[in-house]
Amino acid sequence: MRKIISIVLISLAFLQLSAQDINKVMTDPDLEREVLIGLVNEEGLTNPMFVEDWDDKMEIYTPDKVVTKKLKKYFKKNKDVKVVVFFASWCHDSQVQMPDFVKLAHQVKMRDVTYYALSRKKDIPSMDIKKYNIELVPTFIVYRGEKEIGRII
């Protein structure tokens, strides 16, 4: 019994530490204001510092039905496809495009989507992102396995 309790407590502690690495906020020295930074989940995307009217923007956008149908078929057939999204909470284009992308991702049932928020210098202080070659945000990178097969900037 003690062993089970110990395992549960260690697991909860690990989950707590992991949760702290998601949806982090920092003061960006170049902007002199708080921004999202690093790994972000969909809950973090709804942070009012990023998009004040997230729900309204999600409701307004209607993805094209033909495109949605094709993408849904593609993602169903290609289970090894993942999307990595780099955006910035300070960036107007990210604020406009991210709610639309998330709605589309839900409709086509994209299983593996990872979101990273960048600083004004387009970096993440705790992560080396040079390999992604991010110049503008948002940037959507599509992978099949470990190979990049598409990029939308």
N, C-alpha and C positions, 0 to 999 in steps of 0.2 A: 504493500500500500504506500509506504514512504517513497519507494522508487517511482511509482506512478505520479505521486504528488510532486516530486522533484522534477520529473520530466515535464509535467504541465507547467510548473512555475518557470522553468528554464525556457520553455517554448513561448510563454507569455512575455517574458523579458526580452527574448529575441524579436518577437513581433513588435514590441514597443520601440525597440531600437531601430528596427527597419522602418517603422512608420514615421520616425523623426526625419528620415532621409527623403521623404516624399513631401511635395508642396511647400518646400522651404521658401522663406522670404528673406531677402537681404536688402540693405541700403546700397544701391549702386552709386559708387563715388562719382561716376561721370554724369549721372542724372540727378544726384542728390535727392533721391526718393526711393521708396521701397518697391522692389520688383520680385516676381517669382523667379526662382533659380533652381536649376537641376531637374531631377526627375519629378514629373507632375502626373497625377492621375486625373480622371475626369472630374472628380470633386474639386480639385485644385483649379481646374479651368473655369469653374463657376465663381471663383473668388471675385468679389466686386472690384478689387484693384485691377483686375484684368479686363473683365467685361461686366459692366454694371447691370445690363439688362439681358443676361445670358438666355434666360427662358424665353423672352420675347424674340430674340434673334433666332433661337432654335425653332420657334413656332412659325416665324415668317418665311423661312427658306423652304422651298419645295424642290428636292432634287429631280432632275429630268428622269422620267420613267424609263425611257429606252436605255439611258446610261446606267441607271440603277439596276435594271434587269440584267444587263451584260456583266456588270461588276459582281452582282450577286452570284451569277453562274460561274464567273472566273474564280472568286474566292471559295466557292463551294468545291470546285474541282481541284484547286491548287492549295492544299492545306499547309504547305510549307512557306507560304508567302507571308511576309511581315512588313509593316510600315513603321518607319521611325520619323517622327515629326519634330522639327526644331522650330520654335517660335519665340516670341518675346512679349512679355506682358506690357511693355512700354510701346510696342509697335502697333500702329493703327491697322496696317494690313493684317497682322495676326489677329487683332481684335475683331476684324470684320470676317476673316476667312475661317477661323477655328470653329465657331459654332456651326457653320455650314458643313465643314468637314466631319465633325463629330456626328451630326445628324445623318450624313451620308454613310459614314462608317457603321452606324447602328442599323440603318436600313439594309445594307448589303452584307451585314453580319461579318465584318472584318474581325477575326479572332485575335490577332496579334498586332496591337498598335501601342507604340511607346512614345510618350511625349517628353520633350526636354525644353525647359525655359532657359533662355540665354540672357546674359548681361548686355549692356550697351556695346561692349567690345566684342560681342558675339562669342562669348566663351562661358564656361562653367568653371569657377575656381577650383572645385574638387574633382574635376574630370578632364582628361585630355580628349578633346573632340576634333583635333586637327585632321584626323583620318577621314572625317566626314566632309571636309572642305566646304564649310558653310559660309557663304558670302552675303546672302540676303535671307530675311525671314518673312513669312514662314517658308520652310523648305520641307518637302515631303519626299522621303526616300523609300523606295519599294525594293525589298530583297526577296529572292527565292533562295532559301538556305542562307548561305553567307555571301552570295553574289548579288551586287546591286543590279537590278533590271530596269529601273526607272527612277526619275527624279523630276519633281515639279517644284519650280521656284516661283 
